[in-house]
Amino acid sequence: MPTIITLLPSTRVVPVEHWQLVDKETGRQVFPGDKFVTRDGDHVVLRGGTPPTKPSSTGRVHCYVEERDLDHYWFPSVVDLMWVEVDDD
């Protein structure tokens, strides 16, 4: 099943099919709609994100904060996630 990620505006096109957003502890791939708790205890729903655009970047994740009815763009580590590059082989 292909990953559906909403990309944020960027000056560089990143082929999202070469990236997966995964849970840092388990390595399990995550998808929009999955729920998480932030380091600060906020309950959020993953809406999408942007993979890294250069080696020094960690990318971003787009989350909906349920308690505050707000959208936020964070570093993936805020919700214990990370982007991993996948091989086409």
N, C-alpha and C positions, 0 to 999 in steps of 0.2 A: 504494500500500500504506500503510495507516494506521500511524502511529507508536505503538508500545506501550511506555508508560513507567510504571513503578511509582511512584505518588505517595507521598510521605511525609506523615505526619499534619501538618495545617496548620489554622490558624484561618480561613484564607480559601481558598475553592475556586478553583483556577486551571484554566480550560479548557485542558487539555493539547493539544487539537487545534489551538490557535492558536500553538503553539510547536514548534520543531524544535531538536534538539541537533546541532550541527555541529562539524566540525574547523575550528579557527581559521585554519589556513593555506590549506586547500583549499576550504573552504565545503561539503564533502561531508557529507551527513546521516549520522549514526551511529546505531546501534541496539544494544539489549541483546544481549550476546554478543560484540560487537566487542572486540578486544584493543588495549591501549595500553601505553605505558611512561610512568611518571610522571617529573617533573623529577628525582626522586632515583634513578631507574633501576629502580624496582619494576615488575614485569609485572603488569598488572591486566586484569580482564574487566569491562566495563560491565554493570551490572545494571539501571540505571534512573536516576531523578533527579527533581528538582522544579524546574520553571521559576521564574523570578523572580516574587515576589509584590508587588513595588513597584519603582519606577524605580531606587532606589539598590541593589537586589539583583542578584546575578549568578546566583541559583539555586544548586542543588547537584547533584552527581552521586553515584550509589551505585556503588561499585566493589568487586570481590572481588580481594584481593591474593594472588596465587597462592603466592608464596614463603613467606608467613606464615600462610596459611589464615585470613585475616581479612577482614571486610567493613568498608569505610570510606565515610564521606560527606564529600566534599570540594567546594571551589570548583571549577568546571569548568576553570579555568586550570591546575590541577595536572596535568591530562592533555591540555592544549592544546585544550580544547573550549570552546564557548560556546553559550548559548541564543539563538535568534533568533526573533522574532515573525513569523509568516507571515500574509499577507493571504488572506482567503477568496475574493477576487475571482479 
